[in-house]
Amino acid sequence: MEKKETNTLSIFQRPVWVSLFALTAAISWGWAYPLIKMGMEEYQITADMTGSKMLFAGIRFFISGIIILAIARSSHRKFGFKKKAVQKENHDVQKNGSFKFLTNTNVWFLLLYALLNTTLHYAFFYFGLSHNAGARSAILNSMSVFTVVIFACIFFKSDRMTWRKALGCIIGFLGILALNLGGKESGSFTFLGDGMIILNALCGASASLLTRGLSKRVDVFVGTGYSLSIGGALLVIPALLMGGYLPVISLWGITILLLLIAISTISFALYNKLLSCNPVGKVAIYNSLIPVVGAITSCLCLGETFYWKYLIAGALATAGIYIINKGKK
């Protein structure tokens, strides 16, 4: 009986593949920290060039979204909303007697998802990273993991708060607080740096919860493409209106941008698919590797000083995530 049940599971639900895909996404995202800072340095985008930072981010996600949509089209995936979602929409319109455009919750949901998952999420991320050390930002961003666990327990019946989750979240948040230990030379809280990364983490956590709703409305692969392309466009358009541009374009700069596009394309496609068919906490838990990979690669690639408090903070964050995940089957 157990073998038959296992064989009926999608590859994205089988434990071994869930782990492999989730780890691939997490490790890829960890590499984004040094690559973004290297990219801004190569394109000579300074901390005060808000429009240029938005343009750099927008180009990355818009192209990534277009690539995913192109793959979806070539694999004959359905681009429209699912039948049940459309039927519910039509029922709501008839019941309320209002204009379909104003009550089209499927469209508004998709726009909200694109705004949280891409536009605001990465606007805050690029702003914060330009004012902060890559290693510090990577560890601080682990806050999104614990926030997802808490939010999932609040909004989903399938994710219940347990003493393990509570203890893990407390230890994890202590790790984040540990970033402010030591003298000023090793970094302290700033709104433009840490504050922006925290807002980025909250947007990412909220978007993770919305992914389940996205999968009920549209093919999750197509929805990911919509999110990245629309969200990217919502970064590019205001960036251009603000006079944003890329001061210097080089072969190495283009290579970095292509690597970032690949990271977004692969990681978002895998991660969103996993979220659509597994408990949120089970998938998000693998994001524990992001701060570790981000901190190590930032110090190695950017020559940043690795402060002892990074080790403490990273260890506490990882321990918190391990405790939350321990005992899961």
N, C-alpha and C positions, 0 to 999 in steps of 0.2 A: 504493500500500500504506500509506503514512504517513497519508494522509487518512482512509482507512477506519479505521485504528487509533485516530486522534484522535477520530473521530466516535463510537467505541464507549465512550469514556471518560465517566464521570459528570462532571457540572458541577463537582463537588467535587474532581475530579482534573485538570481542565484548568488549566494553569499560570496563565493570566490570572485565572481565577476564584478559584483557590487564593490568589493574591496579594491580590485584592480582599477576599475574605472574611476572610483572616488579618489584613490591615491594619485592617479594620473592627473586629474583635475587640480587637486590640492598642490601637488609639486609644481605644476605648470604655473599656477597663480603665484606661488612663492617666488618664482623667477621674475615675475612682472615688476617687483619692487626695484631691483637694481636696473632693469632694462628701461623703466620709465625715467628714472633719474639720469641714466646715461643718454637717453634719447633727448631729454630737455637740454642737457649740456651740449650734445652734438648739434642740435638745431639752434643752440644759443638762445633758449627761451628762459628769461630771467624770472625771478619770483614775482615781480610786479606786472608781468605781461599776462593778465587774466584771459584776454581774448585768445592769445596764442596757445595757452594751456588748454583751453576748451576746444580749440581747433585740432590740436594734436590728439586729444582724446577722442573727439568726434570722428575724425577720419578713421581712426583705428576701429571703432565699433560699427560705423556705418558700413565699411568694407567687409568686416567680419559678418555682419548681418546679411549682406548681399550674397556672400559666399554660401552661407547656410541655406538661404532661400533658393539659390541656384542648384545646390545639391538636392534640396527637397523637390524641386521641379523635375530634375533629371531622374529621381527615384519614384516619380509619379505620386507623391504625397498630396493629400487634399489640402487646399489653401483656405477653403471657406470654413465657417463655423460649423461645429458638429450638429447633427440633426436634432438631438435633444435640446441643445442650447438655443437653436433657432425656434423650435416649437415653444419653448418656455418664453422666449422673447415675444413671439406673436400672441401668446396667451396674455402676457402682461399688457401688451398694447391694446388688445381688445377689451381687457378688463378696465384699464385706466382711461381709455378713450383719448389718448394724447398722441402727439406726433412721434413716429417711430424713431426719428433721429434723436429726439430728446430722451427717449426711454430705452434706447438701444444699449443696455448694460454690457453686452458683449464687447462692443466697440470701446465704451468708456473704460471697461476693465482692462482691455488690451493697452489703451493709452496710459492708464495708471501704472500698469506693470512696466511698460517701457520707461516711464518717468522715474519710477523708484529703482528699477533694476539696472538701468543704464545711465540716463541723464543726470539725475541728482546723485546717484551712487558714485559715479566716476568723476563728476564735477568736484564733489567734496574730496574724493580720493586724490586727484591730481593737484588740487589746491593745497591740501594738507601735506602731501609728499614733497612738494616744492619748498615747504617751510620746515621740514622735519628730516631727521636722519632715517634712512631706509630701514635699518635694523629696528629702531624704536617704533616706527610706523607699523612694521610687520607684526611685532608682538602686541601692540595696542589694538590692532585690527582683529585680534583673536576674540575680542569682545563680541563680535558678531556671532561666534559659535555659541556662547553662553546665552546670548539674547535670543537666538533661534530656539534653543531648548526651552527657555522660559515662555516665549511667545507661543510655541507649539503646545505646551501644556495648558495654556490659557484658552486658546482658540480651537484645539482639536481634541475630541474625546479619546481618540486612539493614542494620544501622547499624554500620559499622566505623570504628575510630579511625584517623585519618590525621594527617599532620604539620600540615595546615591546621587541623584541629579542635583538636589539642593546643595549637598556637600561639595560636589564637583564645581558647581557654579560659584559658590563662595570662595573656594580655593583659587579658581580661575580669575575671579575679580580681584583677589588679593595680589595675584601675579601682575595684573595690570596696574594696580596701585604701586607695586614695587618699582615701577619705571621712574617714579618720582623720588626714589631714595638717592642719597648722595648729594654732592655739591652741584652748583649751577653749571659747572664746566661739563658735567656728564648729562646735561639735559633736564629740563623741568617743563611743566605744563604750559602750553601756549594755545590760545584759541585758534590762531591761523594754522598751527601745526597739529597738535593733539586734538583740538576741538573739531577740526574738519575731518580727521580720521574717525573720530567717534560718530559724527553724523553719517559718514560713509558706512560705518559698521551697522548703524541702525537701519539705514536704507536697504542694505544688503540682507539683513535679517528679515525685514518686512517683505521684501521681494521673494525670499525663499518660501515664506508661507503662502504667498499668492500663486506660486508655481503650481500648487495642487489645483487651484481654481482655474488656472490657465489651461491645464491638461483636460479639464472637463468641457472647455469651450472650443478648443482648437488643437490640432496635432501639435504636440509639445515641441517637436523639432521645428515646425513652421512657426510656432509661437515664439520660439527663441530667436529665429531669424527676424521676425517682425519687431521684437523687443529691441534687438541690437541695432537694426537699421533705422527704425523710428527714433529710438533714443539717441543714436549717433547723430541723426539729422537735427534733432533738437539741441544738440551741442554745437554743431557746425554753423547753423543759421545765425544764432545770436553772436557766435564768435566772429563771424564775418562782419556782422553789423557793428560790432565793437571795434573793428579794425584789426582783428587778429590775423597773424600771418606767421609763416615759418621763416625766420631771418636767414638761416643758412641751410641749404639742402646738399647733403653729401651721400656717397654710396653707403657709408657706414650708418648714417642716419636712416636711410631707406631700409637697410637690412634690419635695424632695430625695430622699426615700425612694422615690418613684415613678420618678425618674430612675435611681436605683441598681438598682431592680428591673428596669427596661428594659435597663440595661447587662448585668446578669447573664443575663437571658433571651436576649438577642440574642448576646452574646459566647460564652457557654457552648454554646449550640446550634450556632453556626457552628464554634467551635474543636474541640469534641468530634467533630463530623461529619468535619472535615478530618483529625483524628488517626486516625480509624477507617479511612481509605482512602488515607493517604499516609504516607511515612516520618516518624517523630516529629521528627527533626532538621530536615526540610524545612519543617515547619509551625511548630515552636517558634521558629525563627530570626526570625520576624517580630515576636516579642515584644521585639525590640530597641527598638522604638518606645515601649514602655510606660514605661521610666524617663525617656526624653526628654520625652514628653507629660506624664507625672506630675510631673516636676520643674518644667517650664515653667508648667503650669496651677496648681500649688501656689503658686508664687511670684506669679503674676498674681492668682489668686483669693483667696489667704490673706494676701497681703502679706508673705510670708516673704522673708528676706534671701537673695539668690542668691550664695553664696560661690564664690570662684574654684575651689576644689577640686571643686565640683559639676561644673564645666565639664570639668575634667581627668578626673574619674571617669566622667562620662557619655560623653566622647569615647573613653576607653579601652574602656568596655563596648561601645559601638557599633562600634568598630574590631574588637574581638574577634569580635563576631557577624558582621560583614562578612567577615572572613577565613575564618570557618567556612563561610559560605555561598558564598564566591567559588569559581567553577569548577563549581558545581552546574548540572546541566542540567534 
